[in-house]
Amino acid sequence: MEQRSIQIQLECIDKKPIKLFDKFPKTIVEALMCNQFIKEPALTLKDDNKTTISWKSLIGSSFQCAYSLMDIKHRYPVRSEKSVILCMNNCKESFEICYGCFLCGLIPIFISPRVSIVEINKVIQTSKVIVCFFDYHQKNKFERIQSDYDTKMVVVGTKKTSNPTIQSYLDFIRLKEENAEIQQQKQKEIQIIIENTKPEDICEVVYIPNEEGGLKGVIWSHNNIICECYYLNELFLFGEKERYLHFLSNSFFFERIMTFYIALIFRFHIFIGTPELMRKNANGLFILMKKVYPTIILGIPRIYEKIIEKMKQKKGSLNEWAMKNALNGSSQLEDDDHKQKRYRFAIKILKRNLKKIGLHKTRILLNAINPLTIDMINELHEIGLSVYDGLCLPETTGYCCINRKKCYCLHSLGSSLSEDISIKIVQGRITIEGPIVACGYTEQTLNKGWFTETTFSSIFKGRIEKKEHNDFISVEQTLIPLIITKTGEWVYPLPIEEQLNTITTVHCSMVVGNNEKNRTKRKKAPSQENIGKDPFYGAFLKERIEKINMNLSKSNKLKRFVVLIDSTVEPPLSDEQRQQLLNKYSHHIGLLFKSIN
């Protein structure tokens, strides 16, 4: 039966491995089907090859989990929406359960281990939960929950349980002896679910504790997730042989996007970091990194603290000189050629030190959960590392998905789940009330089983259009920003501004400059204050401006830029408006031309 399950194949997808870099899948289920024959490694649980699992094997196990979930699903034929709770640390089983839910039409609900019993009871009761999956650390909590509900309880990571009412995951997925007719019926049902999964369908739900009590929740549709994956690839340009090391619980945003979805689409080799790696001065972590040589790391401040401590153990005047110059080179807005050479040499020395702990090939370092402090950012620069920070908790910032390049998808935002949705334009801004499919935290209100948004005013202006039976929002413009940037000598700005205005999310731009000659080719991304504490947006702009620079002459190339939020500016700019803006933002413009003593 296991072999047959892997052969389920949509007619529109070839059985040969599909390269997904040119065309993104429309749903996560489609991405699963594309990977079901891929023999490249998917997961490594420890630091040896014996625990490595291929994508083919992982998706085969997901089908096996889906068959077992269908048996329980059929016990509740009257429930239109069925969901499954996952409350556990990182493990192979979390992948199997998550993907298995997609294959059999269930909605995975990721619950943070910090959520209380009372709040989990609310989720089970209101969200039509039919199975709860949890690891041994959460076993006592779910034993107490079971006394109130008949929801099936399954513990992950142990072969046997002392509680007869809780089933082990190995027993849960063990294939039962079934006749050929029942097997064929299950396979046909899964194929129908796969073919009928739509981009606007709910893909997952997440709940974490609210700082003020209760829960915060987020609902993602398939195209919300695909859009975010598309955007992150625009930033980082993921390759085919990425080795990805991560440490977070799957109730966090970056953990799920980078691990469950981006890794699936781009076929990363995922290395799961466990809490045991952090014991004894994190020696296990450094042993793993030296064996893996990760290209991408998703960590937390504690991980980076250990890396800083390890690197600063390197004594000697040369290392101290390199750290000092690396920090200066990263923090200065302008430098002359001599300092640039010293900076490059300092980084070369630090890269040699990073090689000793397995980080010399790491090109993307991400931080999540808690933002890095300024002191820690400086310490990371001292050891030659730059960590992306600031988009680690986008679920707290509203509709982050569509504030990205090509991330406004039809039916991903503004298309209602039920008639209880109210979509309004209030003073030109999009306002939504009721249960929604969007990347944005909901409030602690209950409505038809989901925690719902009461009112949210977006960063978009728009109008309501009628699309078939649903109201749909047509975005007219974004309420975003003015770019002020430095060019070379006496550049006529309008042609360059026209190119800048073609960048997605850039509403209006203005080029300013003086008659100083260009002394450096270094680019400087906007400061955190100027970009709403979102360095990812700065990296996005930097990449786009560099592409524009390729088509400009040397004297016209954009050398410096800052981003200023001013939604009142309407392009094109008249001479009078230009002068008013120059006066208004003279302080920021002055910083661009500040000389270095």
FENNOR-V190345 format. One line per field, one symbol per residue. ss: DSSP state (H for helix, E for strand, - for the rest). psi: psi as a letter, one per 20 degrees, with the letter a starting at -180 (. if undefined). burial: # if it has 24 or more other ideal C-beta (glycine too) atoms within 12 Angstrom, else .. A space follows every 10 residues. Layout:
# FENNOR-V190345
ss=???
psi=???
burial=???
This chain:
# FENNOR-V190345
ss=-HHHHH---- ---------- -------HHH HHHH------ EEEE----HH HEEEHHHHHH HHHHHHHHHH HHHHHH---- --EEEEE--- -HHHHHHHHH HHH---EEEE E-----HHHH HHHHHH--EE EEEEEHHHHH HHHHHH---- -EEEEE---- -----EEEHH HHH------H HHHHHHHHHH HHHHHH---- -EEEEEEEE- ----EEEEEE EHHHHHHHHH HHHHHH---- --EEEE---- --HHHHHHHH HHHHHH--EE EE--HHHHHH HHHHHHHHHH HH---EEEE- HHHHHHHHHH H-----HHHH HHHHHHHHHH H-----HHHH HHHHHHHHHH HHHHH----- ---EEEE--- ---HHHHHHH HH-----E-- ---HHH---- ---------- ---------- -EEEEE--EE EEEE---EEE EE---EE--E E-EEEEEEEE EEEEEEE--E EEEEEEEE-- -EEEEE---- ---HHHHHHH -------EEE EE-------- ---------- ----HHHHHH HHHHHHHHH- ---HHH---E EEEE------ ----HHHHHH HHHH-HHHHH HH-----
psi=hghghhippq hipqiqppoj hhpqqhrhgh hghhjijpjq qgqphakqih jpprhggghg hhgghhghhh ghhiimiioh pqrpppnrrp rhhhgggghh ghhjkqopop ppiiprgghh gggggijlph qpprahhjgh ghhhhhhiqj pppppqjqhq qhoiipqqhh hgippqoqrh ggghggghgh hggghipqhi qpgrqpprqp hjqbqpqqpp rgigghghgg ghhhgimqai lpopprjrqj jqghggghgh gghggjlqop poprhhhiql kkhhghgghh hhmqhppoar hhghghgggg hiiorqhggg gggghggghh hqhqqrhghg ghghhghggh hhhhhijjji joiopqqrfp qqrgghgghh hhjkqpppqh khliiijbmh gilrpkjoqp jhpipqhrii pooqooliqp ppqaprornp qrrlqpoliq pqpgpporjq qarpqoodjq pppopgrqla rpppqpacpl pohghhhhgh iippiogqqp pqrakqqpiq jqqoqqrhhi kklmhhhghg gggghhhhhh jqrgiiqphq qqpponiipp qrprhghghg hgghkhghhh hhjpqp.
burial=#...##.### ..#....#.# ...####### ########.# #####.#... .######### ########## ###....... ########## ########## ########## ###.###.## ####.##### ######.##. ##..##..#. ########.. #....####. .##.#..... ..#..##.## #.##..#### ########.. ....###### ########## ######.#.. .######### ########## ########## ####..#... .#..##.##. .######### ########.# #..#....#. .######### ..###...#. ..#..##.## #.##..#### #########. ##...##.## ########## ########## ########## #######... ###.#...## ##.####### ####..#.## ###..#.### ##.#...... ###.#.#### ########.. #.#..##.## #.######## ###....#.# .######..# ########## #####..##. .#...##### ######..#. #.#....#.. ##..#..##. ###....
